[in-house]
């Protein structure tokens, strides 16, 4: 079978977004670097260095494609089949995928909506080694792809690259208007939209976005880091796994963390792995304070709070894997209660909140994963006080479906 072919310049910001989407979606493709005079596609443009070109397996060529065009040509984007669903799930990370599999397998008419690639933040992980049942580990993208296939097997509808511009609750249902003009109605919903990596908020950060500065583990960039020094900001498991993975490609990998140790934020097995790999170095008490370069990132300034020093480091690759904020801005105009950071309150955590007392009208208290809006649930990283682990998210997705059944049985 012919593979999808991608042509362009390795440093192109447009190319990175496409490569990342294809990698996270587990699409097998061939990469052709136009700047090295690799084979060029016929009937394209005069300067493909500046414009990505995709040749699909059927021979169709698209110049400067959007992710929506790619997904459409791969047959992924669909429109809702039904006017109303039993359950709509927002976010196709581990929690959302788990909920989709369990709900559809139990007979609920289920639709899963994802605004980027299936897998969420976990899908960017190069290797997940502490998830039950995979003693050799599994990449986040492959785990997500298996879950996607499982969900489709049970009849889940999956809408990719869809963003809701407004969600309202009335008539005991959620009504969502998408940016494309489509509407979606469901009796219940599960919010599993996860979190986004936080920004550094440095001057020129936006200018170097996808031009040397990347948010998340960026596994798709590994083959372009050969013989280079690269820097990863963050001391959590995603940053640690990225460091281990990139060490097999890069000349040297530097982890930049504010604390004086990794044990507060990193699993022990990863600490042992990192300390045993010779080309990984950890810069403690450190943070990146400036970015510099012409068209692309060329150097970063790192300040060491312990030594009181600042120093420039040459690099064209900086991966930011720090904390994050939940994707819950959509809830700002609803009765759903959020904490000051935007996480969704559920269950007992709603007790005593003025907003909750003013909007909750049922005789029963909210179920453990139910928000302040009856029939609206939250699972995974987006939920207040959740455990930020893949296994926990998967468990919460399944648990939320059980509570959806309880809710529907009382309608």
C-alpha positions as CSV (number, residue, x, y, z in Angstrom):
1,X,0.0,0.0,0.0
2,X,1.3,3.5,-0.9
3,X,2.2,5.7,2.0
4,X,1.2,9.3,2.4
5,X,4.1,11.5,1.3
6,X,5.0,14.9,2.9
7,X,7.3,17.4,1.2
8,X,8.8,20.5,2.7
9,X,11.5,22.2,4.7
10,X,12.2,20.6,8.1
11,X,12.3,24.0,9.9
12,X,8.9,25.1,8.5
13,X,6.4,25.9,11.2
14,X,3.6,24.7,8.9
15,X,5.4,21.4,8.4
16,X,5.8,20.9,12.2
17,X,2.1,21.1,12.8
18,X,1.4,18.6,10.0
19,X,4.1,16.2,11.1
20,X,2.9,16.4,14.7
21,X,-0.7,15.7,13.7
22,X,0.3,12.7,11.6
23,X,2.6,11.3,14.2
24,X,0.0,11.6,17.0
25,X,-2.6,10.1,14.7
26,X,-0.3,7.1,13.9
27,X,-0.4,7.8,10.2
28,X,2.4,6.1,8.3
29,X,4.1,8.6,6.0
30,X,7.3,9.3,4.1
31,X,9.1,12.5,4.7
32,X,11.0,14.3,1.8
33,X,13.3,17.2,2.7
34,X,13.0,19.6,-0.3
35,X,16.1,21.6,0.9
36,X,18.2,18.5,0.4
37,X,16.9,18.1,-3.2
38,X,14.9,15.0,-2.3
39,X,12.4,13.9,-4.9
40,X,9.9,16.7,-5.6
41,X,6.2,16.1,-6.3
42,X,5.1,16.9,-9.8
43,X,2.7,19.7,-10.6
44,X,3.2,21.6,-7.4
45,X,4.6,25.1,-6.8
46,X,7.9,26.7,-7.7
47,X,9.1,27.2,-4.1
48,X,7.9,24.2,-2.0
49,X,10.6,25.0,0.6
50,X,8.1,27.5,2.0
51,X,4.9,25.5,1.5
52,X,4.2,22.0,2.7
53,X,3.0,19.6,0.0
54,X,1.2,16.3,0.7
55,X,0.7,13.5,-1.7
56,X,-2.0,11.1,-0.6
57,X,-1.9,7.4,-1.2
58,X,-4.4,7.7,-4.1
59,X,-2.1,10.2,-5.9
60,X,-3.9,13.4,-4.9
61,X,-1.6,16.3,-4.3
62,X,-2.5,19.2,-2.0
63,X,-0.3,22.3,-1.6
64,X,-0.1,23.9,1.9
65,X,-2.9,21.8,3.3
66,X,-4.8,22.5,6.5
67,X,-5.2,19.8,9.1
68,X,-8.9,19.7,8.3
69,X,-8.0,19.0,4.6
70,X,-5.7,16.2,5.7
71,X,-8.3,14.6,8.0
72,X,-11.0,14.9,5.3
73,X,-8.8,13.2,2.7
74,X,-8.0,10.4,5.2
75,X,-11.8,10.0,5.7
76,X,-11.8,11.1,9.4
77,X,-13.9,14.1,9.7
78,X,-17.6,13.4,9.7
79,X,-20.8,15.2,10.6
80,X,-23.1,14.1,13.4
81,X,-25.4,11.4,12.2
82,X,-28.2,11.9,14.7
83,X,-30.1,14.9,15.9
84,X,-29.6,13.8,19.5
85,X,-27.3,11.5,21.5
86,X,-27.4,9.9,24.9
87,X,-23.8,11.1,25.6
88,X,-21.5,13.6,24.1
89,X,-17.8,13.5,25.2
90,X,-15.5,16.4,24.7
91,X,-11.8,15.6,24.5
92,X,-10.3,12.4,23.1
93,X,-7.5,11.9,25.6
94,X,-7.3,8.8,27.8
95,X,-10.4,9.8,29.9
96,X,-12.5,10.7,26.9
97,X,-11.5,7.5,24.9
98,X,-12.2,5.3,27.9
99,X,-15.6,6.9,28.4
100,X,-16.4,6.4,24.7
101,X,-15.5,2.7,24.7
102,X,-17.5,2.0,27.9
103,X,-20.6,4.0,27.0
104,X,-20.9,2.6,23.4
105,X,-20.2,-0.9,24.5
106,X,-23.1,-0.5,27.0
107,X,-25.5,0.6,24.3
108,X,-25.5,4.4,24.7
109,X,-25.6,6.5,21.5
110,X,-22.2,8.1,21.9
111,X,-20.3,10.9,20.1
112,X,-16.7,11.9,20.8
113,X,-15.5,15.4,19.8
114,X,-11.8,16.3,19.7
115,X,-10.4,19.6,18.5
116,X,-6.9,18.4,17.7
117,X,-5.5,14.8,17.4
118,X,-6.8,11.7,19.2
119,X,-4.8,11.1,22.4
120,X,-4.7,14.5,23.9
121,X,-1.6,15.5,25.9
122,X,-0.9,11.8,26.5
123,X,-0.7,11.2,22.8
124,X,2.4,13.3,22.5
125,X,4.3,11.1,25.0
126,X,7.1,9.1,23.3
127,X,6.7,6.2,25.8
128,X,4.3,5.4,28.7
129,X,5.9,2.7,30.8
130,X,3.9,2.6,34.0
131,X,0.5,1.8,32.4
132,X,-1.0,-1.5,33.4
133,X,-0.6,-4.3,30.9
134,X,2.3,-2.9,28.8
135,X,5.5,-4.2,30.5
136,X,7.6,-3.0,27.6
137,X,5.8,0.4,27.5
138,X,3.8,1.9,24.7
139,X,3.8,5.3,23.0
140,X,1.0,7.6,23.8
141,X,0.0,7.8,20.1
142,X,-0.2,4.0,19.8
143,X,-2.2,3.6,23.0
144,X,-4.6,6.3,21.7
145,X,-4.9,4.7,18.3
146,X,-5.8,1.3,19.9
147,X,-8.4,3.0,22.0
148,X,-9.8,4.9,18.9
149,X,-10.1,1.6,17.0
150,X,-11.8,0.0,20.0
151,X,-14.3,2.9,20.2
152,X,-15.1,2.7,16.5
153,X,-15.7,-1.0,16.9
154,X,-18.5,-0.3,19.4
155,X,-20.0,2.3,17.1
156,X,-18.7,5.6,18.6
157,X,-18.9,8.6,16.3
158,X,-15.6,10.5,16.4
159,X,-15.5,14.1,15.2
160,X,-11.9,15.4,14.8
161,X,-10.8,19.0,14.6
162,X,-14.1,20.3,15.9
163,X,-14.3,23.2,18.2
164,X,-17.5,24.2,20.0
165,X,-18.0,28.0,20.1
166,X,-20.9,27.9,22.5
167,X,-22.4,25.3,24.8
168,X,-25.7,25.9,26.7
169,X,-27.8,23.7,29.0
170,X,-31.6,23.7,28.8
171,X,-34.4,21.1,28.6
172,X,-32.1,18.8,30.6
173,X,-29.7,18.6,27.6
174,X,-26.5,20.1,26.4
175,X,-26.7,22.1,23.1
176,X,-23.5,22.9,21.3
177,X,-22.9,25.1,18.3
178,X,-19.7,24.4,16.4
179,X,-17.6,26.9,14.6
180,X,-18.6,25.2,11.4
181,X,-22.2,26.0,12.0
182,X,-23.2,22.4,13.0
183,X,-25.3,21.8,16.1
184,X,-25.1,18.9,18.5
185,X,-27.6,17.9,21.2
186,X,-27.1,15.3,23.9
187,X,-28.9,14.2,27.1
188,X,-25.6,14.0,29.0
189,X,-22.0,15.0,28.5
190,X,-18.6,14.3,29.8
191,X,-15.9,17.0,29.8
192,X,-12.5,15.4,29.3
193,X,-10.8,18.3,27.6
194,X,-7.6,18.0,29.7
195,X,-5.0,20.7,30.1
196,X,-2.8,22.7,27.8
197,X,0.9,23.2,28.5
198,X,1.6,26.6,30.0
199,X,3.5,29.3,28.1
200,X,6.7,30.9,29.4
201,X,5.3,34.4,28.4
202,X,8.7,35.5,27.2
203,X,9.2,38.2,24.5
204,X,9.5,36.5,21.0
205,X,8.0,33.3,22.3
206,X,5.1,33.5,19.9
207,X,7.5,34.4,17.0
208,X,9.5,31.2,17.5
209,X,6.4,29.0,18.0
210,X,7.0,25.9,15.8
211,X,10.2,27.5,14.7
212,X,12.4,26.1,17.5
213,X,9.9,26.5,20.4
214,X,7.5,23.6,21.0
215,X,4.9,22.9,23.6
216,X,4.8,19.3,24.8
217,X,7.1,16.4,24.2
218,X,7.2,16.9,20.4
219,X,8.1,13.3,19.5
220,X,7.7,14.0,15.8
221,X,10.8,16.3,16.0
222,X,13.2,13.6,17.2
223,X,14.7,12.7,13.8
224,X,15.4,16.4,13.2
225,X,17.4,16.7,16.4
226,X,20.3,14.5,15.3
227,X,23.7,15.8,16.6
228,X,22.0,18.9,18.1
229,X,21.8,20.2,21.7
230,X,18.2,20.5,22.8
231,X,16.6,21.8,25.9
232,X,13.5,20.6,27.7
233,X,11.8,22.8,30.4
234,X,10.0,20.8,33.0
235,X,10.6,18.1,35.6
236,X,7.4,16.0,35.3
237,X,7.0,12.6,33.7
238,X,6.3,14.0,30.3
239,X,9.5,16.0,30.3
240,X,11.4,13.0,31.7
241,X,10.1,10.6,29.0
242,X,10.9,13.2,26.4
243,X,14.5,13.5,27.6
244,X,15.0,9.8,27.5
245,X,13.5,9.5,24.1
246,X,15.4,12.5,22.6
247,X,18.7,11.2,24.1
248,X,18.7,8.5,21.4
249,X,18.8,11.2,18.6
250,X,20.3,14.4,20.0
251,X,23.9,15.2,20.8
252,X,23.0,16.3,24.3
253,X,19.7,16.8,26.1
254,X,19.4,19.4,28.9
255,X,16.4,19.4,31.3
256,X,15.8,22.8,32.8
257,X,14.0,22.8,36.2
258,X,13.4,25.4,38.9
259,X,13.8,23.0,41.8
260,X,16.9,21.4,43.2
261,X,15.8,17.8,42.6
262,X,13.6,15.7,40.4
263,X,12.1,13.5,43.1
264,X,9.3,15.9,43.9
265,X,7.8,15.7,40.4
266,X,9.3,12.7,38.5
267,X,8.7,8.9,38.9
268,X,11.6,7.0,40.4
269,X,12.1,4.7,37.4
270,X,12.5,7.8,35.2
271,X,15.0,9.4,37.6
272,X,17.1,6.2,37.5
273,X,16.9,6.1,33.7
274,X,17.9,9.8,33.3
275,X,20.8,9.6,35.7
276,X,22.1,6.5,33.8
277,X,22.1,8.2,30.3
278,X,25.3,10.0,29.7
279,X,24.1,12.6,27.2
280,X,21.3,13.9,29.5
281,X,22.1,16.7,31.9
282,X,19.8,18.3,34.5
283,X,20.1,22.1,35.1
284,X,18.7,22.6,38.6
285,X,17.5,26.0,40.0
286,X,17.3,27.2,36.4
287,X,14.8,28.8,34.1
288,X,14.9,30.2,30.6
289,X,14.6,34.0,30.6
290,X,15.2,35.1,27.0
291,X,15.0,33.7,23.4
292,X,17.0,34.9,20.4
293,X,17.3,34.2,16.7
294,X,16.6,35.5,13.3
295,X,13.9,33.6,11.5
296,X,14.3,30.6,13.8
297,X,15.4,30.0,17.4
298,X,19.2,30.1,17.7
299,X,19.9,30.6,21.4
300,X,18.3,30.8,24.9
301,X,19.4,32.5,28.1
302,X,19.2,30.5,31.2
303,X,19.3,32.0,34.7
304,X,20.5,30.0,37.7
305,X,18.9,31.3,40.9
306,X,21.3,29.3,43.1
307,X,24.4,30.8,41.6
308,X,22.9,34.1,40.6
309,X,24.2,33.7,37.0
310,X,22.8,34.1,33.5
311,X,24.3,32.4,30.4
312,X,23.4,32.1,26.7
313,X,23.2,28.6,25.2
314,X,23.2,27.8,21.5
315,X,20.2,25.7,20.5
316,X,17.5,25.5,17.8
317,X,15.2,23.2,19.8
318,X,13.3,24.1,23.0
319,X,10.5,21.9,24.3
320,X,8.2,23.4,27.0
321,X,6.6,20.7,29.3
322,X,5.5,22.8,32.3
323,X,2.2,22.5,34.2
324,X,-0.7,23.8,32.3
325,X,-4.2,25.2,32.4
326,X,-7.4,23.4,31.9
327,X,-9.4,23.7,28.7
328,X,-12.6,25.1,30.3
329,X,-13.1,28.5,28.9
330,X,-16.2,27.2,27.2
331,X,-17.8,26.9,30.7
332,X,-17.4,30.6,31.6
333,X,-20.9,31.5,30.6
334,X,-22.6,28.4,32.1
335,X,-23.6,27.4,35.6
336,X,-20.6,25.0,35.8
337,X,-18.4,25.9,38.8
338,X,-14.7,26.2,38.3
339,X,-11.8,26.8,40.7
340,X,-9.7,30.0,40.3
341,X,-7.4,28.1,37.9
342,X,-10.3,26.9,35.7
343,X,-10.5,23.3,36.9
344,X,-14.1,21.8,37.1
345,X,-15.5,21.2,40.5
346,X,-17.4,17.9,40.9
347,X,-19.1,15.9,43.6
348,X,-18.3,16.7,47.2
349,X,-15.9,19.5,46.1
350,X,-19.0,21.5,45.2
351,X,-20.3,21.6,48.8
352,X,-20.5,25.1,50.2
353,X,-19.9,27.0,47.0
354,X,-22.3,29.9,46.6
355,X,-22.6,29.4,42.9
356,X,-23.5,25.7,43.4
357,X,-26.1,26.5,46.0
358,X,-27.7,29.0,43.7
359,X,-27.9,26.7,40.6
360,X,-28.4,23.1,41.9
361,X,-32.1,22.3,42.1
362,X,-32.2,18.5,42.5
363,X,-33.0,16.8,45.8
364,X,-30.0,14.5,45.5
365,X,-26.4,15.6,45.8
366,X,-24.2,15.5,42.6
367,X,-22.6,12.2,41.8
368,X,-18.8,12.0,42.4
369,X,-17.9,13.1,38.9
370,X,-20.9,15.3,38.2
371,X,-20.5,19.0,37.9
372,X,-22.8,21.7,39.2
373,X,-25.0,21.1,36.1
374,X,-27.0,17.9,36.4
375,X,-26.1,15.4,33.7
376,X,-22.8,17.2,32.9
377,X,-19.7,15.2,34.1
378,X,-16.0,15.7,34.2
379,X,-13.2,13.2,34.0
380,X,-9.4,13.2,33.9
381,X,-7.0,16.1,34.2
382,X,-9.6,18.8,33.7
383,X,-11.3,17.9,37.0
384,X,-10.4,19.6,40.2
385,X,-8.1,17.5,42.5
386,X,-7.7,14.8,39.8
387,X,-4.6,12.5,39.8
388,X,-2.6,13.5,36.7
389,X,-1.9,9.9,35.4
390,X,-3.1,8.0,32.4
391,X,-4.5,5.2,34.5
392,X,-6.4,7.6,36.6
393,X,-7.9,9.3,33.6
394,X,-8.9,6.0,32.1
395,X,-10.6,4.9,35.4
396,X,-12.4,8.2,35.7
397,X,-13.7,7.9,32.1
398,X,-15.2,4.5,32.9
399,X,-16.6,5.7,36.3
400,X,-18.2,8.7,34.6
401,X,-20.2,6.4,32.3
402,X,-21.5,4.5,35.3
403,X,-22.8,7.7,36.7
404,X,-24.3,8.7,33.3
405,X,-26.3,5.5,33.5
406,X,-27.5,6.5,37.0
407,X,-28.5,9.9,35.8
408,X,-30.3,8.7,32.7
409,X,-32.2,6.0,34.7
410,X,-33.9,8.8,36.7
411,X,-35.0,10.9,33.7
